[in-house]
Amino acid sequence: MIVLYTLGFLAVVVVIFIITARVEGVSERRYGYKFFTWGNLALTSIGYFIILYGGKWFLEASTKGGDILNGQILVGIGVMLVSGIFLNHIRNTGLVFGVIVGVYQLLLYIPLSVMSAFALFVGVAWALETKPVYNIN
């Protein structure tokens, strides 16, 4: 059964990759605009993590009787960041195409944000383990 789950997961990943490549091709040909860039992934990931952290802060403050405004401000900043990216897509393409592909991208970037954060942490941990090299002549 594990083999079937693995094959199904790989099939879904391949289908998502094919859909993304075709949508990106149509977007570049028709509008001269790229949806799926590293910059968009980075900004969307930052926005998602600000929303997540602000929501945690808000819930913790509301259960302990603390100041909930800090969490609300962070959630607002994260929502504005993600909304700005979404509105930029609509501005650079048409309304219908921008909304459909923008929602697809924002949903696709949820797991990619988690994976990129994990890759960032691994890279930072690896860089911190790098030892200096001394050259004694």
Secondary structure, 3 states (H helix, E strand, C coil): CHHHHHHHHHHHHHHHHHHHHHHHHHHHHHHCCCCCCHHHHHHHHHHHHHHHHHHHHHHHHHHHCCCCHHHHHHHHHHHHHHHHHHHHHHHHCCHHHHHHHHHHHHHHHHHHHHHHHHHHHHHHHHHHCCCCCCCCC
